[in-house]
Amino acid sequence: MLAALAVVIPLGLGGAISPVMLTEQTVLLASPAGVRAAVRYAFGVVGTTLAFVVAIVLFGQAISLPTEPHLDATLDLVLGLVLVAVAALIHYSARLRVGSQPPKSADVERVSGAREGGAALAFGVFAMATNVTTLALMAPAAKEISAADVEIAGEALLVLLLVGLVSIPAWLPLAMTRVAPGPSQRGLAAMRDQIMRRGRGFTVGLLCAGGLFFIARGLIGLLG
């Protein structure tokens, strides 16, 4: 359990670095639909995240990762290489849409069109499904959960923890608005500014570190 937490928590927090989703949720909260649209957007993000994580966990269990050490090691190696490749793409390509990039005017315009009704739910699904860095970080974390030697209750707790961490940009603005409506706007703006300044470098560093970790563990498993 502790070994899985040591992987899930940092990867989940890294996946939460998304000023784009944070801005989208903030704009929705300030829209005429307000909390209603923001709640639907959050449901879209959380539901997509949960479906992605559960699918990977079930896939890992279907191929019996804990009892197939060479298969587990091979997947470690593949995931590590993918993480390093995504880190390189983020570092060298300014055009790649990633969760750590500053939001552009087009992003805000798309939110304006999703203010009413069920469009906010679909927009939340789209926002998470196209968040490249977040998906790249969720995959190895979910794979770690599928290979963890824990009971069903522990596995469910790990899944909920990962989903909760990754979807922070969707539910945190809602929580802050409910608890402290006034200071929440300043707090969200400060948080978004910090992510815009340092988020890209932090994400690249985390992807590289996670990739090297999984590559090393995969090589050790294959050679051992």
C-alpha positions in Angstrom: 0.0 0.0 0.0 2.7 2.5 1.0 4.7 1.6 -2.2 1.7 2.3 -4.3 1.0 5.6 -2.5 4.6 6.7 -3.1 3.8 6.5 -6.9 0.2 7.5 -7.0 0.4 10.7 -4.9 3.2 12.5 -6.9 1.8 11.4 -10.2 -1.7 12.4 -9.2 -0.5 15.9 -8.1 1.5 16.3 -11.3 -1.6 15.4 -13.3 -3.5 18.2 -11.4 -1.2 20.9 -12.8 -3.6 22.3 -15.4 -4.2 26.1 -15.6 -6.4 25.4 -18.6 -9.0 23.4 -16.7 -8.6 25.7 -13.7 -9.4 28.7 -15.9 -12.3 26.9 -17.6 -13.9 26.1 -14.2 -13.3 29.7 -12.9 -15.0 31.2 -16.0 -18.0 28.8 -15.6 -18.4 29.8 -12.0 -18.5 33.5 -13.1 -21.0 32.8 -15.9 -24.8 33.2 -15.7 -25.3 29.5 -15.1 -22.8 29.7 -12.2 -22.5 26.8 -9.8 -24.9 24.6 -11.9 -22.6 24.7 -15.0 -19.5 24.4 -12.8 -20.9 21.3 -11.1 -21.7 19.7 -14.4 -18.2 20.5 -15.7 -16.7 18.9 -12.6 -18.8 15.8 -13.1 -17.5 15.5 -16.7 -13.9 15.8 -15.6 -14.3 13.4 -12.6 -16.3 10.9 -14.6 -13.8 10.8 -17.4 -10.9 10.5 -15.0 -12.6 7.7 -13.1 -13.4 5.8 -16.3 -9.8 6.1 -17.5 -8.3 4.9 -14.2 -10.8 2.0 -13.7 -10.2 0.8 -17.3 -6.5 0.6 -16.8 -6.8 -1.0 -13.4 -9.2 -3.7 -14.8 -6.9 -4.2 -17.8 -3.9 -4.8 -15.4 -5.9 -7.3 -13.4 -7.1 -9.1 -16.5 -3.5 -9.8 -17.5 -2.6 -10.6 -13.9 0.3 -8.1 -13.5 1.2 -9.2 -10.0 1.7 -12.8 -11.0 3.4 -12.1 -14.3 6.7 -10.3 -13.3 8.1 -10.2 -16.8 4.9 -8.7 -18.3 4.8 -6.2 -15.4 8.4 -5.2 -16.0 7.8 -4.9 -19.8 4.9 -2.5 -19.1 7.1 -0.6 -16.7 9.6 -0.1 -19.4 7.1 0.9 -22.0 5.4 3.4 -19.7 8.7 4.8 -18.7 9.7 5.4 -22.4 6.3 7.0 -23.1 6.7 9.4 -20.1 10.1 10.5 -21.3 8.8 10.9 -24.9 5.9 13.1 -23.7 8.4 15.1 -21.6 10.5 15.7 -24.6 7.5 16.7 -26.7 6.4 19.2 -24.1 9.9 20.7 -23.8 10.5 21.0 -27.5 7.1 21.7 -28.9 5.3 24.9 -28.0 2.3 23.9 -30.2 1.4 20.7 -28.2 -1.8 21.2 -26.2 -0.9 20.1 -22.7 -2.5 20.8 -19.3 0.5 22.9 -18.1 0.3 25.4 -20.9 -1.3 28.9 -20.3 -4.9 29.1 -21.5 -5.4 31.0 -24.7 -8.3 33.1 -25.8 -9.8 30.2 -27.8 -10.0 28.2 -24.6 -12.0 30.9 -22.9 -14.3 31.2 -25.9 -15.0 27.5 -25.8 -16.0 27.8 -22.2 -18.4 30.6 -23.0 -20.2 28.3 -25.4 -20.5 25.6 -22.7 -22.1 27.8 -20.0 -25.6 26.5 -20.3 -27.2 23.2 -19.7 -25.6 19.8 -20.4 -22.9 21.4 -22.6 -20.8 22.0 -19.5 -20.8 18.2 -18.8 -19.6 17.4 -22.3 -17.1 20.2 -22.1 -15.7 18.7 -18.9 -15.4 15.3 -20.6 -13.6 16.9 -23.6 -11.3 18.9 -21.3 -10.0 15.8 -19.5 -9.9 13.5 -22.6 -7.6 16.0 -24.4 -5.3 16.7 -21.5 -2.2 15.0 -22.8 0.1 15.4 -19.8 -2.6 14.4 -17.3 -3.5 11.2 -19.1 0.2 10.4 -19.5 0.7 10.7 -15.7 -2.5 8.9 -14.8 -1.6 5.8 -16.9 1.4 4.6 -14.8 -0.3 5.6 -11.6 -3.3 3.4 -12.5 -1.0 0.6 -13.6 0.6 0.8 -10.2 -2.7 0.4 -8.5 -3.6 -2.7 -10.6 -0.3 -4.3 -9.5 -0.5 -3.3 -5.8 -0.9 -6.2 -3.4 -4.0 -4.8 -1.6 -7.5 -5.9 -0.9 -10.5 -4.5 -2.9 -11.2 -1.8 -0.3 -7.6 -0.6 -0.5 -7.6 -0.7 -4.3 -10.8 1.3 -4.4 -9.3 3.9 -1.9 -6.2 4.2 -4.2 -8.4 4.7 -7.2 -10.5 7.4 -5.5 -7.3 9.1 -4.2 -5.9 9.3 -7.8 -9.1 10.5 -9.3 -9.5 13.1 -6.5 -5.9 14.4 -7.0 -6.0 14.6 -10.8 -9.4 16.3 -10.8 -8.4 19.1 -8.3 -8.7 21.8 -11.0 -12.4 20.8 -11.4 -13.6 20.5 -7.8 -11.3 22.8 -5.9 -12.7 26.1 -7.4 -16.2 24.9 -6.4 -15.1 24.0 -2.9 -13.3 27.3 -2.4 -16.3 29.3 -3.7 -18.6 27.6 -1.2 -16.3 28.0 1.7 -15.0 31.6 1.0 -16.7 33.3 -1.9 -14.7 36.5 -1.7 -11.1 35.4 -1.1 -11.5 32.4 -3.4 -11.2 34.5 -6.5 -7.9 36.0 -5.4 -6.7 32.5 -4.3 -7.6 30.9 -7.6 -5.9 33.7 -9.6 -2.7 33.4 -7.5 -2.7 29.6 -7.9 -3.3 29.9 -11.7 -0.4 32.4 -12.0 2.0 30.1 -10.2 1.0 27.1 -12.3 1.5 29.2 -15.5 5.0 30.3 -14.4 6.3 27.0 -13.1 3.9 24.4 -14.2 5.5 23.5 -17.5 8.9 23.0 -16.0 7.6 21.1 -13.1 5.6 18.8 -15.4 8.5 18.1 -17.6 10.7 17.3 -14.6 8.1 15.0 -13.1 7.5 13.2 -16.4 11.3 12.7 -16.7 11.7 11.5 -13.2 8.7 9.2 -13.4 9.9 7.9 -16.8 13.4 7.1 -15.5 11.9 5.4 -12.4 9.7 3.1 -14.5 12.5 2.4 -17.0 14.9 1.5 -14.3 12.4 -0.7 -12.5 11.4 -2.4 -15.8 15.1 -3.1 -16.7 15.7 -4.5 -13.2 12.7 -6.7 -13.5 13.6 -8.0 -16.9 17.3 -8.6 -16.1 16.5 -10.1 -12.7 
